Amino acid sequence: MKLLVFAHVPPPHHGQSYAVKLMLDSFGGDRRQRKFRTGPPNRFGIECYHVNARFSKTLEDIGEFQGAKILLILFYCLQAVWCRFRYGVTTFYYVPAPGKPVALYRDWMVMFLCRPFFKRIIFHWHAAGLAKWLETTVTILTRNCTYRLMKNADLSIIDR
């Protein structure tokens, strides 16, 4: 299985980015890098193609609006679609945002731009509280849009 990992690795160093790094290392690294490209798939048969979707340079920047992040979203989504056609990657692995408006809007853009190109979607929910935040804090329009873009995942992994 060819898996596109659309998530960042340290820096900035925090639990989610470190978990993604461990996963990539365990599955044999990023196949886009020359040193990993020619080796056989790992024992699980998973080949990872990594788009290092780093939107923040420091921990304080995470979930905050910055105009340059919009261009980064487009750039990373373009990389993901390129990997889809260049390497034949059909499964999209994504870590949805916590309950913060700016991060949620980023998720909307990524799902809107990338999801149509991939056959299977895997969500890895590190962010606790998104469902409760959607139910109690935001408008019904925001909730509806989020549910439409995030529904029907082929696999959802939940960390608690």
N, C-alpha and C positions, 0 to 999 in steps of 0.2 A: 504494500500500500504506500502510495506517495502522499505525504502529508505536508501541507503548507502551514507553517507555524507563524502566525501573524501576532507577534508579541515581542516585548523587548527583554533584553538581558542587562545585567548591571554594566555600568552605572546609570542612574542612581540605584543604589543597593537597597532593596527591600524584599520582603518575602515573596511576592509574586514574581519579580524579575529573577530572583535566585532559583525559584522552582522551575521556571522556564529554562534557565541555564542547565540545571540538573537533568531535566527531561531531554534536552538536545544532546547533552553529553552521553546520557544513557542509551540513546538511540543511534549513536555513532556520529554525531555532528551534523553540520549543515552541508548538504550535498552540493550547494552552490559553490562552496569553497573547493578549490582544486585538489587539496590534499585528501578530501573525503569523497570526491566524485567517482573515482575508479574502484574503490573498495566494494566488496560485496555488501548486500543489505545486512542489517543486524539479525540476531537470532529470532526477532519478532517479525521480520519481513517488512519493517517500516523504514522508509527513506524520508528524512526530514529536509525540507527546503525552507529556510528561515528568512523572514522579512523582519528585520530588527526595528520594530515600530516604536522607536523612542521619541516620545513627544515632549519629554521634560528632561532638563539637564540636572536639576536638583530636586530633592524631596519636596521643597516648598512650591515648586512649579506644578506638581502633579494635580490635575483637576482644575487648574486655573486657565483662564482665557488668555491667549496670545495670538495675534494675527498670523504669525508665521506657522502656527500649528495647522492652519487650514491648508497651506501649501504642502506641509509635511504629510497630511492625510492623503492628499491627491497623489503625492510622490510614492508613498508606501502602497497605496491601492494599485497604482500603475505597476509597481514591482510584483505584486501578488498576481495580477492578471497576466503579466509577462511570464511568470513562473508557470502559470496554468497552461499556457500554450507552448512555451519553450521546453519544459520538462514533462508535460503531461500530468501534472499534479491535479487530482480530482477532489481531495478532501481538504477542507479549510478548518484549521484549529484557531479558535479565537477566545481571548479572555475578556469578557464583558466588564464594563466599568462599575465602580461603586455608585451609590446614590448621590451623584453630583451632576448638576445640569450640564456643565460644559463637557464632562466626560461622556454623559449620555448622548449628547448631540454628536460627539465624535463617533460613538458606536453606530448611530443612525447612518452617518455618512459612509462608514466602512461597510455596513451591511447593505446599504443601497447600491454602492459601487462594486463590491466584490461578490456578494452572495449569488447573483445570477450566473456567474461563471463556474461555480463549483457544484459538483453533484451531491456531496455530503458536507454537512456542517457539524463541527464539534465545538461546544461551548465548555469552557472550564471556569466555573464560577468561584473565583477567590473572594469576590466582593460580597460580604455579608450585608444583608439589609436592603438590597435593591428592590425586592418585591414589596416589602413593607413601605419603603419610601415612595414607590410608585402608587401604592394604594392609599397612602395617607397625606402626602404632601403635594403632589403635582396635579395638574388638571386632567380631566378625562381624555382630552385630545392627546396630551403627552403620553399618558398610559396606553391609549389605544395604538398610537404610532409605535411605541416600544414593543408591545405585544405582537403587532403585525410583522415587524422586522426581525424579531427574535424567536418566532414560533417555529414549530416543526423541525427542530434540530434532530439530527440523526443520533446524537449522543450528547448528554449533559453530564459533566463531571462536577461534583459539588464538594468543596473542602469545607470542613467545619472545625 
